[in-house]
Amino acid sequence: MSFLHILILALIQGITEFLPISSSAHLILFPQLTGMADQGVAIDVSVHVGTLAAVMLYFRADVIAVLRGIPDMIRGRLESPGARMAFLLFIATIPVMALGLVLKETGMIDRMRSMAVIGWAMLGFGLVLYAADKLGTEHRRAEGWTLRDAIILGLWQAVALIPGTSRSGSTITGARFLGFERHDAARLSMLMSIPTIIASGLLTALDLAESANTQALHDGAIGAVISFLAALVALKLMMRFLAAVSFTPYVIYRVILGIALLWLAYS
């Protein structure tokens, strides 16, 4: 794979992973719209590792607190904020892992990778995000999320397995409906991405273990570094952007892209 090809894919993943516009949809669409060869799962996993490192660095204070709280969580002690956060993140990850396994084993995960599905999801869930952002109140903070919130947001995250939905967009939508402030809705969404990306990455890595080669590892390492840098910049800009502006610009982008994809799919 050429460096330019890796660069484009890494930038796509890095920029779109934490924006509510669906990184997986853009990675799927890129070879379909350009005619270039599909990048394969190995590159997809590598660029996801880069974005994982970016979110862990950006939210390092939360990550450190969660890591310190895991031993207490295992013992059933949820008094500390870190242990409580670790437990709720674990609960929120269960739905997406369970549904993801079912979709993978039944082959549905591959059958949904179509331009029409992505177009409808991009358009429909973009409008749902708009409704949540406009109707949702802003009276709750991330520190106050509950077991009920974790279950609900976990279900929203599972819905994002539909290509074009956007994992961050779906969980942010759920959090806004629950009354979380925009910044805190995004923060919860980003924290929820960490165990999800780790779990899905490990599962995919196991599938690739037998077929891995030196060139694939080399390409993957380059993709991971570039996606890390792009994701870190995109994440910083988005979190600052939310302090003054709503999610409407992302909704407009989703609607325009969704309509364009549906026109291409059905024309």
C-alpha positions in Angstrom: 0.0 0.0 0.0 1.4 3.4 -0.9 2.1 6.1 1.7 -0.5 8.4 0.2 -3.2 5.7 0.5 -2.2 5.1 4.2 -2.0 8.9 4.8 -5.6 9.5 3.5 -7.1 6.6 5.5 -5.3 7.6 8.7 -6.5 11.2 8.3 -10.0 10.0 7.6 -10.0 7.9 10.7 -8.2 10.4 12.9 -10.5 13.3 12.0 -13.8 11.5 12.0 -13.5 9.0 14.9 -14.6 11.4 17.6 -16.8 13.7 15.5 -20.4 12.6 15.3 -20.2 11.8 11.6 -19.1 8.1 11.6 -15.5 7.2 10.9 -16.4 3.6 9.9 -18.8 4.9 7.2 -16.1 7.1 5.8 -13.6 4.3 5.8 -16.1 2.0 4.0 -17.1 4.7 1.5 -13.5 5.7 0.5 -12.7 2.7 -1.7 -16.3 2.6 -3.0 -16.2 6.2 -4.1 -12.6 6.4 -5.3 -12.2 3.0 -6.9 -9.1 2.3 -4.9 -8.5 -1.1 -3.3 -10.1 -1.8 0.0 -7.6 -1.2 2.7 -8.3 -4.4 4.6 -9.0 -5.0 8.3 -5.4 -4.7 9.4 -5.2 -1.0 8.4 -8.6 -0.4 10.0 -7.4 -1.8 13.3 -4.1 0.1 13.2 -5.7 3.5 12.6 -8.2 2.7 15.4 -5.2 2.1 17.7 -4.0 5.6 16.9 -7.3 7.2 17.8 -7.4 5.1 21.0 -4.1 6.5 22.1 -5.3 10.1 21.3 -8.4 9.9 23.5 -6.5 8.2 26.3 -3.9 11.0 26.2 -6.5 13.8 26.0 -8.6 12.4 28.9 -5.6 11.1 30.8 -6.8 12.3 34.2 -10.0 10.3 33.8 -8.1 7.3 32.4 -5.7 7.3 35.4 -8.6 7.5 37.8 -10.3 4.6 36.2 -7.2 2.4 36.2 -6.7 3.1 39.8 -10.3 2.3 40.5 -10.3 -1.1 38.8 -9.0 -3.0 41.8 -11.7 -1.6 44.0 -14.3 -2.3 41.3 -13.2 -6.0 41.1 -13.6 -6.2 44.9 -17.1 -4.7 44.6 -16.2 -1.4 46.2 -17.6 1.5 44.2 -17.1 4.3 46.7 -14.3 6.1 44.8 -15.1 8.1 41.6 -12.5 6.0 39.7 -14.1 2.7 40.7 -17.6 3.9 39.9 -16.5 5.2 36.5 -14.7 1.9 35.8 -17.9 -0.1 36.7 -20.2 2.1 34.6 -17.9 2.0 31.6 -17.8 -1.8 31.9 -21.6 -1.9 32.0 -21.9 0.5 29.0 -19.6 -1.7 26.9 -21.6 -5.0 27.3 -24.4 -4.2 24.8 -22.1 -3.3 21.9 -19.9 -6.3 22.4 -22.8 -8.7 22.7 -24.6 -7.3 19.6 -21.3 -7.0 17.7 -20.6 -10.7 18.3 -24.0 -11.7 17.1 -23.7 -9.5 13.9 -20.3 -10.9 13.2 -21.3 -14.6 13.6 -24.4 -14.2 11.5 -22.6 -12.2 8.8 -24.9 -9.2 9.1 -22.0 -7.0 9.9 -20.7 -7.4 6.3 -24.2 -7.2 4.7 -24.8 -3.8 6.2 -21.7 -2.2 4.6 -23.7 -0.7 1.7 -24.0 2.8 0.5 -27.8 2.8 0.9 -27.5 1.7 4.6 -24.9 4.3 5.3 -26.9 7.0 3.6 -30.1 6.3 5.5 -28.2 6.1 8.8 -26.2 9.2 8.1 -29.4 11.2 7.4 -31.8 9.6 10.0 -29.5 9.6 13.0 -28.2 13.1 12.0 -31.7 14.4 12.4 -32.1 12.5 15.7 -28.9 14.1 17.0 -30.3 17.5 16.0 -33.6 16.8 18.0 -31.6 15.6 21.0 -29.4 18.6 21.0 -32.3 21.1 20.7 -34.7 19.3 23.1 -32.2 18.0 25.7 -31.6 20.1 28.7 -28.2 20.9 30.1 -28.4 20.3 33.8 -26.3 17.2 34.3 -22.5 16.6 34.5 -20.5 13.5 33.6 -19.7 12.9 37.3 -23.3 12.3 38.0 -24.1 9.5 35.6 -25.8 6.5 37.0 -26.2 2.8 36.3 -29.4 3.6 34.4 -27.5 6.1 32.3 -24.7 3.6 31.6 -27.3 1.0 30.4 -29.1 3.5 28.2 -25.9 4.9 26.7 -24.6 1.3 26.2 -27.7 0.6 24.1 -27.2 3.7 22.1 -23.6 2.7 21.5 -24.8 -0.7 20.3 -27.1 0.9 17.7 -23.9 2.5 16.3 -22.9 -0.8 14.8 -25.1 0.2 11.9 -22.6 1.8 9.5 -23.2 5.5 9.1 -24.7 5.9 12.6 -21.5 7.0 14.3 -20.5 5.7 17.7 -19.8 9.1 19.1 -22.9 10.6 17.5 -25.1 7.9 18.9 -23.8 8.1 22.4 -23.8 11.9 22.4 -27.4 11.8 21.2 -28.3 9.5 24.1 -26.5 11.7 26.6 -28.2 14.9 25.4 -31.6 13.2 25.6 -30.6 12.4 29.2 -29.9 16.0 29.9 -26.1 16.1 30.0 -24.3 19.3 29.0 -22.8 19.2 25.5 -19.2 19.1 26.7 -20.0 16.4 29.2 -22.0 14.4 26.7 -19.0 14.4 24.5 -16.7 13.5 27.4 -18.8 10.5 28.3 -18.9 9.4 24.7 -15.1 9.6 24.4 -14.6 7.7 27.6 -17.0 5.0 26.4 -15.0 4.6 23.2 -11.9 3.4 25.1 -13.0 0.0 26.3 -15.0 -0.5 23.1 -12.1 0.2 20.8 -9.8 -2.0 22.9 -12.2 -4.9 22.9 -13.0 -4.7 19.2 -9.4 -4.2 18.4 -8.3 -7.3 20.3 -10.9 -9.4 18.7 -9.9 -8.3 15.2 -6.2 -8.7 16.0 -6.8 -12.3 17.0 -8.4 -12.9 13.6 -5.4 -11.3 11.9 -2.7 -13.0 13.9 -2.1 -15.9 11.5 -2.0 -13.8 8.4 0.0 -10.9 9.6 3.2 -10.0 7.7 6.0 -7.5 8.0 4.7 -5.1 5.3 1.2 -5.1 7.0 2.8 -4.3 10.3 4.9 -1.5 8.7 1.9 0.1 7.0 -0.2 -0.3 10.2 2.4 1.5 12.3 2.5 4.4 10.0 -1.3 4.6 9.9 -1.5 4.5 13.7 0.9 7.4 14.2 -0.8 9.6 11.6 -4.3 8.8 12.9 -3.1 9.5 16.5 -1.9 13.0 15.6 -5.0 13.8 13.5 -7.4 12.5 16.2 -5.7 14.5 18.9 -6.1 17.7 16.9 -9.7 17.0 15.9 -10.6 16.1 19.5 -9.1 19.3 21.0 -10.9 21.4 18.4 -14.2 19.7 18.9 -14.2 20.0 22.7 -13.3 23.7 22.4 -15.9 24.2 19.7 -18.7 22.8 21.9 -18.1 25.5 24.5 -19.6 28.0 22.0 -21.5 26.2 19.3 -24.0 23.3 19.2 -23.8 20.1 17.2 -25.8 21.7 14.3 -22.8 22.0 11.9 -22.2 18.2 12.2 -25.9 17.6 11.6 -25.8 19.7 8.4 -22.8 17.7 7.1 -24.6 14.4 7.9 -27.8 15.5 6.1 -26.0 16.7 3.0 -23.8 13.5 2.8 -26.7 11.2 3.6 -28.8 12.7 0.8 -25.9 12.5 -1.7 -25.2 8.9 -0.8 -28.9 7.9 -1.2 -28.9 9.6 -4.6 -25.9 7.6 -5.7 -27.3 4.4 -4.2 -30.6 4.6 -5.9 -29.7 6.4 -9.2 
